[in-house]
Amino acid sequence: MRMLSMRKKHLLVLGLIGICFLFSCKKTASPNPEPESKYEFQQDGTLEIISPEGLKKATFNIEIAEKELERMQGLKYREKMADNEAMLFIFEYPDIYDFWMQDTYLPLDMLFIAADSTINDIYENAVPFSEKRITPHHPHQYVLEVNAGIVKKSGIKTGDKIIWKRPS
């Protein structure tokens, strides 16, 4: 039987430790766990914002988030959205629902809308990636998220109304 030198023993042990380490490492999850196509805009309808006097202020192609998982996903991981695109969140009943910007790349304006389609709270320029809760003052059944600056650019105010529809 042949004896290994101390140096060869150390190299063998280090090699075995290295192999064990290599096979025990987990593959790290990518920051974007879903397929890229999931983050592309999907038009589900259109929405107009009109003043109490009936003046049309803005028109959007909307993606609708009405199932719980869709609402939880929202605009997370989206890297772009056209100025005429928006996401409409639909809740089953009016309440005060908190929002936040975790994993959201885009700065957004949020319009909180009552069951009667009246905008009753507006939050402008939500900060990307912030985990600060955005809590409106009034119950709402809908929330419209648009690119930051659209509210100011379009002159949208509380008291304005929305009219939205899905394609036939």
N, C-alpha and C positions, 0 to 999 in steps of 0.2 A: 504494500500500500504506500502510495506516495504522499508525502506531507506538503501542504501548501505553505509558502512563506507567509509571514505575518502581513506583509504588504499586499500580497495576492488575496489573502482572506479579507482584508479591509476593502479592497476594490470589488470583490465578489459581493460582500454585504451591501456596499453602497449601490452597486448595480441592481441588486434585488429590491432594495428600498426604492430606488428610482422607478423600477418597473411597477412595483405596487402602487406608488404614488400616481403614476401615469394612468393606470387602469381604474383608480379610485376617484379620479377627478370627474365631477359632473359637468355636463355641457351647460353653459350658462344660457339662460333664456334671453332671447332678443328683446329689446325694449318695445318692439312692435309685434306682439304675439299673434296677431291676426293677419290673414292675407291682405296684401296691399289693396286689392279690389274692394275690400270692405270699407275702405276709407274714401272711396270715390262718391261723389254726389249722385244720389238716386232721386230723380224728380217724381214725387208722389202727388203733386197738385200745384195750385197757384194761390197766392194770397195778396190782397190789396189792403192798404191802409188808407182810410179816408177820414177827413176832419168831420166834426159835428155838422158843419155846413154842407158836407157832401163833396168836398174837394179831394181828389185823389192825390195822395202824397208819395206813395211808393207801391211798386208791384214786385213780387218775388216769386220765383220758382221755389217750391218748398219740398223738403224731405220731411216726412212725418215720423215721429217717434212716439208711439202710443202703447206699445207693449213694455213691460217693466225692463226687460233686458235692453231694448232699444233706448229707453230713457236713460238707463244707467250708462250706456255707451256714449250717447249724445255725439258731440263733435270731437271726442278724444282722438288723438293721433292724426287729425286732419291737418294737412300742411297748407292747404289753400281752399278758398271758397270765393266764388265770384261775388261781386257786389249785388247782383240780382238773385242770389241764392240765399236760402235761410233754412233753419231747422225749426219745425213747429212741434213742440212737446204737447201732448194731449193727455190730461189726467181724467180719471173716471168721475171725480167729483171736485168741487171747489174746496180749496184749503190753502194753507201757506206752505209751499214747498221750497226748501232750500236748494240752492245751486252752488257749485264751486267749479274751479278751473283745473283740477288735477288732470295731468296728462293732456291738456288742451293747448295746442301750439298757437292758436289764433287769438288775438285780442277781440273781445266781443262786446256788443251792446245787447242787453236782455230786456225784452218787453214782457211784462207780466199782465195777463189779460183775463178779465173776469168771465164768468159763464155767459154773460150777455154780449160778449165780444168787445167790451170796452177796455182799452189799455188803462190800467189803474196804478201801475208802478213801472219805472224805467230805471235800469242800472246801466250806466255807460262805461265803456273802456275797462271791462273786466280783465285783469292781469293774467296772462298765460301762466300755467303751472301753479297758480296760487291755490292753496287749500283753505283759504279764508271763506267762510260761509257767506253767501249772498242771500239775504233774507228780506223779501219784500214786506211792506207794511199791511197789505190787504190780501184777502183770499183771492185766488186765481184758479182757473181751470186750464189755461193755456200759457205757454211761454214761447216766445219767438226769439231765436238767437240769430243775429245778423253781424256782419263785420263791424268792428269798432269804427265809429265816426258816421255811420249811416243815419243814426237818429238825428244827429246835429245837421248833417248834410240835407236830409229830407224834411227837416222841420217837424219831426214826429213828437207828439206831446201826449201827456195823460189826457184822457177824454176822447182821443181819437178811437176809431173802431176798426176792426178787421173784418174782412169778408174773404172766406177761403173755400176752395172746393177741390175735390179729387176729380181726375179725369173720368168721363163717363165710360 
